[in-house]
Amino acid sequence: MISAGTVVLDGEVCRPGWIETSGAQIVACGAGAPPDRSRGPADRDFPDCVVVPGFIDMHVHGGGGASYLQAGEIAKAAAFHLAHGTTTTLASLVTASPAELLAGVRALADATRRGVVAGIHLEGPWLSAARCGAHDPTQMRDPDPAEIDAVLAAGGGTIRMVTLAPERAGSDDAIRRFLEADVVVAVGHTDATYEQTNRALALGATVGTHLFNAMPALHHREPGPALALLQDPRVTVELIADGVHVHPAVMRAVLGAAGPDRVAVITDAIAAAGCDDGPFRLGSVAIDVESGVARVRGTSTIAGSTATMDRLFRTVAADVGLAAAVRATATTPARALGLQRLGSLREGCDANLVVLNGTLEVTAVMVRGDWCHI
């Protein structure tokens, strides 16, 4: 039994509230005092804390000095983000050569089967060289059916999402193939027109990768992908709410226009998250971090972030409140990825939760009913 001064239960802020777990699941929960307070030393009471669902980061490349691109560093990166409340990680791979891509998929597929991460996000290589961001433009290519089949085979059902640029030749067929394999399709790193983006959405793409970043700016005569993604009620838009990738006013505008039920806050963190400033790499691309901002070496191009989900949760909660912050950091990404037993604190869900103190800093984390050492 867990009780706390504040618990966000199935989207409702309860002061106080309680949760009962058995094994990996939540078996009961409610507002007010627990119905039975005589359960002995296993009970945990957090009278001055806030309990929320474990954060779900659907777009992250690494952290704590470790990268999901390196097989030997996957567990370290996941442990770093777990300490910041991320109980479910979709590990992201960047654009790479065919051989490197397959090796990365196989390593992360193994980590997924071991429960270290929740699946794989392929951010590339089927992206626009004109909107490459921190990806290697020399390795970007049109989606090839044989390569897609090879990647899906290597993933063995662990690939949950792929980001592609719908204007590339062969993208229509690629979208159909990924959807057949139960992979969520996202539009991103794209120079697509408004019309091309809408075609991808009509084919079944349902996510906008880091809205506004690595895509044309919204223009009143050429609205481009940003407006198409914002307008479609079927689309979940990712937002890097670190104050660097989008202005805080833009973040508030997107949350106001689309609502937290359509906005998934992501870190897009690289290995530099949690580290001092200095040189890093994102795949084959050299990165420099200065004052906590990562950029491609020698350019002004932002290269992922150094954020953690707890930091972004505090930012969103300060602007739109606890309930909306929970939706944007847990409930919405869970729904976007089809993770039906995650993203909410309610009976029948996995017992993944985060305990935050009065300043919304992480003090304890539970994953599938077990308290983690953080």
N, C-alpha and C positions, 0 to 999 in steps of 0.2 A: 504494500500500500504506500502510495506517495501522496503527500498533501503539500500545498503551497499557498502562499498569500494570494497569488494570481496564477491561474491556469487557463490557457486558451484551448478550449474543448470544441472540436468540430466547428471552428470559426467563431465561437462565442467566448468573450472574455469573462471569466468567472472569478470572483473575489470573495472568499477563497474558493479552492477547488481541490479535487482529489482524483487519483487514478489508481486502479488496481490492476496488477499484471500477474500473469501466470505463464511461466515459460517465456516464449518470445512474443506473446501477444498481450494486448490490453483486453481485459475481460469485463471491466466495468469502470465507469467514471461519472463524475457529476459535480455540480456546484455545491458550495457550502462545505460543512465539516464532513469527514468520512463517516460512513454509517457505523463502522466498528473500529474503534481506536485501540483495541486490546490485542493487536496482532504481534506484539513482542518486538525484539530488537531489529528485525528485518525492516520495520517501517522506516520511512525517511520523511522528515518534516522540514519544509523550507518556508518558514513563515514570512520571510522578508524577500522572497525570490519570485521570479516569473518562470513558469514551465511552459515551453512551446514545443511543437513538433521538431524533430531533427531537421536541420537544413538539408536541402537537396540542391546540389550544384551540378547543373546539366552541361556545364561548359568550363573545363579547367584543365590546364596542361601540367601543373606541378605546384610545388611549394616546399618551403623548408629546405631549400637548396637541392631538392630532388625533382626529377622530371618523369612524367608518365611515358615519355618517349624512350626511356632507358629501362630495360627489363629489370636490372638490379636495383632500381630506385623507386619502383612502383609502390611498395609497401611503405617506404619512408614518406613519400609525398602524401599518401592516403592518411597516415598517422598524423602528419602535421595538420591537415585540414580537419580531421576528426577532433583534435584538441580545440579547434575553433567552432565546433558544433555541427560540422558537415558529416552527417551519418550516412548519406547516400551520395556517391560520386559517380558521375559519368565522365570517364577519363577521355580527354580529347587528344587526337593525333593531328599533327600538321602535315602540310603537303610534303611528300617525299617521293623518292624513286619507287618504281614498282617493287623491287626487292625489299627496300627498307620499309615500305608500307606493309607488306605482308608480314615481315618480322615483327613490326610493332603490333599488328593485329593479333598475331599468335601469342605474344607475351601478355597482352592485356586480356585476351580470351582466357588464358590460364589464370590470371589474377581474378577475373570475374568468377570463374568456376570455384575458386578458393574463397570467394566472398570478400576479397580485399577492396574491389570496386564493384559497382553495380552494372557496368557495361561500358561500351565503347561509343565514342562520338568521332566520326571521321570528318574533320574539318579540312577538306581537300582530299585529293589533289585536283578535283574537277571544279576549279574556281577561275575567276577572271584575273588575268595578269595585270589588267589595268587597275584592279582593286585588290592587289595582293596583300597589302598591309605588311605584316611581318613574316609572310610566307615566301618561300623561294619561287620567284616567277618562272625560273627556267625549268621547274619540275611540274608546272601546271599543264594540264592536258584535258582533251575532250574525254568524256566518259566512254569507255570501251566495254562492250558487253562481256568479253572474255575476262578482262581485268576485274570487273564488278563481280562476276561469278567466282573468280578465284579469291577475292577478298571476303565475300560472304562465306565461302567454304572454310577459309582460314578462321573466320570468327565463330563458326559453329553455333550461330544463334545468339552471340553475345553483342553484336553490333545493334545498338538501339537507335542511333540517329546519324544522319549524314547531312553535311552542308554542301550544297552545290550552287553553281551559277547557272540559272536556267537559260541564259542566252547561248551557252556553248552547244555546239553540234552534238546531237545524241542525248541531250538532257531529258527530252520527253520520255524516251524509252528507258532511261536510267531511273527516272522517277517511278515509272510503272514497275520496274524490276525490284527496286528497293521496297516499295509498298507491298508487293507480292511476298517479300521476305519478312514482312512485319517490321520494317525499319521506318522510323519517323523521318520525313524529308524536310529539311530546312533550307531556306533561301538566304544566301549570304555571300560575302566577298564577290559581289556581283555588280556589273555595269548595266543590268537589264533595264528595259523601259518599264513603264507602268503596265503596258499591255502584256509584255513578256512575263512579268511577275504574276499578273492575274491569270495567265494561262497555266503557270506552274501551280498556282493555288487551285485552279479548277481541276488539275490532274491529281491533286491530293496532297501537295505540300502544306504543312500545318504549323511551321515554326519560322520566325524571322531571326536569323543569327545576329546577335548584338546590333540591334536596331540603330540606324544612322551611321554606324562605323563600318568602313570598307564597303560603302555603297554611295551612289550620287546623292548630293544634298537635295532636299525637297525644293522644287522650283515651281512657280505658279503656272508655267506653261509646259513644263516637263516634270510631272510629279514623281516619276521614277518608282523604285521599289518601296521606299519608306511609306508613302501614302497607301499603296496597295496593301501592304502588310498591316498597317494600322486600321484600315477600313474593314477588312474581312473579319467577321466575328468568329470564324473558325480558327483563326491564327493566334498562336501564342508568340509574343515578341520578347526576345531576350533583351535585358537592359543591364549594362555594366554601370552600377550606381555608385561609382567611386569618386565622382566629382571631376574626373579627368576625361573620361571617354565621352560623357555628355554633361552639359551644364546642369546644375541642380534644378534650375527652372524648367529645363526640358524634361528631366526625370519626373517632376511633379506634373507637367503637362501630359506626359504619356500615361502616367498612372490615373490622371483625371479623365483622359479621353478614352483609353482602352479599359481602365479599371484593373484592380489587382488580380482579378480572375483571368486576365489575359496577359499579364506581365510576369515573366520569370526573371527574377534578379539573379545574375550570374557573376562570378568573379573573373572568368577568363584569366585566372592567375597562372603565372609561369613559375619556374623554380625559384625565382627571386623573392617570392612572397615570404615574409618572415625573416629576410636576410638584410644585411647592410647593403648600401649602394655599392655598385661595382660592375664588372663585366660578367655577362651570362650568355647562354646560347638558347635559341628556340629552334630545334632541329638544326639545320645547316646555317642559320642566320645569326650573326653576332648581335648581341643586345648590350646596351649600357643602361644602368639604372642610376638616376640622379634625383635626389630628393624624393625617393620612393616612386618615381615615374620611369617606366621602362620604354626605351625607344630603340629602333634599329640604329645600329652604330653609324654615326656620321650623318644622320637625317633627323627630321622632326617627327617621323612616323611612330606612333604609339605601338608598342609591341606587347600586347597583353597587359596584365595588371599585377600589382603586388598586394591585392586586397584579399581579405578573408570574409567568409559569409557572415560571421558575427558582426564584423565592422559594418558591412552593408545593411544587415538587419537593423542596427542602431540608427543608421542614416534614414532608412525608409520609415521606421517606427516614429522617429522624431517628426517626420513630415506628414504621415497619413495615419498613424496610430498602430497599436499592436495587432489588431485583427487583420488589417490590410497587409502589414509586414509579414505576418505568418502566411497569408495566401501567396504573396509574391516570392517567398523564400522556401516554401515547402509544398503547399497544396497545389498551386498552379503548375510548377514543374513536374510534380508527380502525375498530374492528370495529362500533361502534354506528352509524357513518356509512357503512359499506360501503366503506371505503377499503382495498382488499385489499393494495396494495403499500406501505402505510405502517404506521408504528407499531411496527416491529420491525427489528432488525438481523439479517438472514439473507439467504442467497443468493436473488436474484430480486427483492428489495425495492428501492425507490428509495433512493439513497444520501443520506438525510436524517439527519444526526447532530449531536450537541452534545458538545463537549469541555468537561469541568468540571474545575476544579482541586481541590486537596485539601479546600477548604471548600465544594465544589460550586457554585462561581461560574463563569459562562460565560467561557471563554477563546477558543473558536473554534466556528464553526457551518458546516456543509456542507449545501447544498441541491442535490439531484439531481446530486451529484458535483462541485459547484463550491464552493470555499471562499468565504465571504461576508466582506465588509468590515464589521466591527461596531465 
